[in-house]
Amino acid sequence: MRRFLDRLYLGMGALGAAFIALICVLMIAQSVLREFGVRTGALNDVVAWCCAAAAFFAMPHAFKHGDFVRVTLLLEKVPSRLRRTLEIASLLIGVAATGYLAWSACQFTYESWEFNDIAQGLLPIPMWIPQMSFAIGSVLLVVALVDELVIVLRGGVPTFVREVEERHARGDFSSDV
């Protein structure tokens, strides 16, 4: 199961990166096409949807690798036993909050499909298609949070803490800037 989840998070990070690359290609294409007088207004909608997809698909990977902003001032000053308790409390709150987000995202996407909601922009596609990235990314972020909660409840060090400590041991403090 560990190997599957790690590959899933890595795949989601790669998918998020692919959407960022697609944004770059679309924006360059739009700039070039404008020079030739081609109307490219619909690409703005696609770029906006790609931005959302890049963000939500990359969230599980970013969370697991310590790339989310965490305020650790308190955690660094308390004894390890209290730190573990605070980590568990934080993860429980995170699971509850992202669980609600995921439920809402899935409900929202389902309703768009059910009512055949069509995009209002220049590209009339069913809205549930771009909204799927929101739903999938949110659900997998909940999975990542539950995964971390299980690790901490079993007495392990959270993956995101271990990843940051390993980067610091290599002398890489770029994520702390």
Secondary structure, 3 states (H helix, E strand, C coil): CHHHHHHHHHHHHHHHHHHHHHHHHHHHHHHHHHHCCCCCHHHHHHHHHHHHHHHHHHHHHHHHCCCCCCCCCCCCCCCHHHHHHHHHHHHHHHHHHHHHHHHHHHHHHHHHHHCCCECCCCCCCECHHHHHHHHHHHHHHHHHHHHHHHHHHCCCCCHHHHHHHHHHHCCCCHHHC
